[in-house]
Amino acid sequence: MAKRGGFPGGAMPGNMSNLMKQAQRMQRQMEEGQKELETKEFSATAGGNAVEAVVNGKKEIISVKLSQEVVDPEDIEMLQDLIVAAVNEALRKAEEANAELMGKMTGGLGGLPF
C-alpha cells in the first residue's frame, strides 16, 4: 500500500528544492541587510536646525544636539516639542530605510500566500 502524503521515495521535486534554496538565500540576504542597516545612522532636525537628533538602524537614540539660542528657560515646552519632533523624524527615516530593505528582499513574493 502506498504511503499517504509526502513525496515518493522521500525526495522533494526539483522545483521545491530550488524554492528552498531561494528561501535560504533570501534569509541570508535579509540578515546581512539588517546588520548593515543597524550600523547606519539617521539624523533629522527641527526648529530650523536648532535641534538635531541622530538614531541608528536599531532605532536607538545616538545623540541630541541643541543650539544655544533654542535653550530658553522661560519656554521649556518648545524645546521639548522640538526634541520630540527631531527624534520622531529620525526614527521615521530609520523605519523608511528598513521598509525599503524589506521591500527589496521580498519584492518577488507578492503572489505567495504568506
For each residue, the residues with C-beta under 8 A, 3 or more apart:
1:
2:
3: 6
4:
5:
6: 3 10
7: 10 11 12 13
8: 11
9:
10: 6 7
11: 7 8
12: 7 16 17 20
13: 7 16 17
14: 17 18
15: 18 19
16: 12 13 19 20
17: 12 13 14 20 21
18: 14 15 21 22
19: 15 16 22 23
20: 12 16 17 23 24
21: 17 18 24 25
22: 18 19 25 26
23: 19 20 26 27
24: 20 21 27 28
25: 21 22 28 29
26: 22 23 29 30 105 106
27: 23 24 30 31
28: 24 25 31 32
29: 25 26 32 33 105
30: 26 27 33 34 101 102 105
31: 27 28 34 35
32: 28 29 35 36
33: 29 30 36 37 101 104 105
34: 30 31 37 38 57 101
35: 31 32 38 39
36: 32 33 39 40 57
37: 33 34 40 57 94 97 98 101
38: 34 35 56 57 58
39: 35 36 56 57
40: 36 37 56 57 94 97
41: 54 55 56 57 62
42: 54 55 56 57 90 91 93 94 97
43: 52 53 54 55 90 93
44: 52 53 86 87 89 90 92 93
45: 48 49 50 51 52 53 86 89
46: 50 51 53 82 83 85 86 89
47: 50 51 70 78 82 85 86
48: 45
49: 45 52 67
50: 45 46 47 66 67 69 70 82
51: 45 46 47 64 65 66 67 70 79 82 83 85 86
52: 43 44 45 49 63 64 65 86
53: 43 44 45 46 61 63 64 65 83 86 87 89 90
54: 41 42 43 61 62 63 64 65 90
55: 41 42 43 59 60 61 62 87 90 91 93 94
56: 38 39 40 41 42 59 60 62 94
57: 34 36 37 38 39 40 41 42 94 97 98
58: 38
59: 55 56 91 94 95
60: 55 56
61: 53 54 55 64 87 90
62: 41 54 55 56
63: 52 53 54
64: 51 52 53 54 61 83 86 87
65: 51 52 53 54
66: 50 51 70 71 79 83
67: 49 50 51 70 71
68: 71
69: 50
70: 47 50 51 66 67 78 79 82
71: 66 67 68 79
72: 75 76 78 79
73: 76
74:
75: 72 78 79
76: 72 73 79 80
77: 80 81
78: 47 70 72 75 81 82
79: 51 66 70 71 72 75 76 82 83
80: 76 77 83 84
81: 77 78 84 85
82: 46 47 50 51 70 78 79 85 86
83: 46 51 53 64 66 79 80 86 87
84: 80 81 87 88
85: 46 47 51 81 82 88 89
86: 44 45 46 47 51 52 53 64 82 83 89 90
87: 44 53 55 61 64 83 84 90 91
88: 84 85 91 92
89: 44 45 46 53 85 86 92 93
90: 42 43 44 53 54 55 61 86 87 93 94
91: 42 55 59 87 88 94 95
92: 44 88 89 95 96
93: 42 43 44 55 89 90 96 97
94: 37 40 42 55 56 57 59 90 91 97 98
95: 59 91 92 98 99
96: 92 93 99 100
97: 37 40 42 57 93 94 100 101
98: 37 57 94 95 101 102
99: 95 96 102 103
100: 96 97 103 104
101: 30 33 34 37 97 98 104 105
102: 30 98 99 105 106
103: 99 100 106 107
104: 33 100 101 107
105: 26 29 30 33 101 102
106: 26 102 103 109
107: 103 104 110
108:
109: 106 112 114
110: 107
111:
112: 109
113:
114: 109
